Amino acid sequence: MKAETLSVSRRKHDWGTTRRRQYKYDRPDYPSRVFLEFGETVWEHLENRRSRPWQELKPVVEEELKRLGVDVHKLSWNLNAGCGMCPCSGGFLVDGENGKDWYMKVVK
């Protein structure tokens, strides 16, 4: 199993330009996140989101981040990494790096 980086984005502060308040997960001072794509349909994702093999994926994601030059102090799985309200977008939180979101594809 390995991970391929699809894209990287940098978060910005929302200074009241939208009607929605900015969740702490979307702020640039919150730890960076890694979201994983498994090549599933939406229905399959909803069925499988609570049973991800995150312990097997952790070293794979660490290796890919190190390849990209990111100094990974700690990598922790968080089922609510996306917005904090629901477990629909689980991902890894990267301690020591703030304000970026990586999107990776898991290849078997």
Secondary structure in CASP SS format (residue, H / E / C, confidence):
PFRMAT SS
TARGET T0000
AUTHOR 0000-0000-0000
METHOD secondary structure of the structure
MODEL  1
M C 1.00
K E 1.00
A E 1.00
E E 1.00
T E 1.00
L E 1.00
S E 1.00
V E 1.00
S E 1.00
R E 1.00
R C 1.00
K C 1.00
H C 1.00
D C 1.00
W C 1.00
G C 1.00
T C 1.00
T C 1.00
R C 1.00
R C 1.00
R C 1.00
Q C 1.00
Y C 1.00
K H 1.00
Y H 1.00
D H 1.00
R C 1.00
P C 1.00
D C 1.00
Y C 1.00
P E 1.00
S E 1.00
R E 1.00
V E 1.00
F E 1.00
L E 1.00
E E 1.00
F C 1.00
G C 1.00
E C 1.00
T C 1.00
V H 1.00
W H 1.00
E H 1.00
H H 1.00
L H 1.00
E H 1.00
N H 1.00
R C 1.00
R C 1.00
S C 1.00
R C 1.00
P C 1.00
W H 1.00
Q H 1.00
E H 1.00
L H 1.00
K H 1.00
P H 1.00
V H 1.00
V H 1.00
E H 1.00
E H 1.00
E H 1.00
L H 1.00
K H 1.00
R H 1.00
L C 1.00
G C 1.00
V C 1.00
D C 1.00
V C 1.00
H C 1.00
K E 1.00
L E 1.00
S E 1.00
W E 1.00
N E 1.00
L C 1.00
N C 1.00
A C 1.00
G C 1.00
C C 1.00
G C 1.00
M C 1.00
C C 1.00
P C 1.00
C C 1.00
S C 1.00
G C 1.00
G E 1.00
F E 1.00
L E 1.00
V E 1.00
D E 1.00
G E 1.00
E E 1.00
N E 1.00
G C 1.00
K E 1.00
D E 1.00
W E 1.00
Y E 1.00
M E 1.00
K E 1.00
V E 1.00
V E 1.00
K C 1.00
END
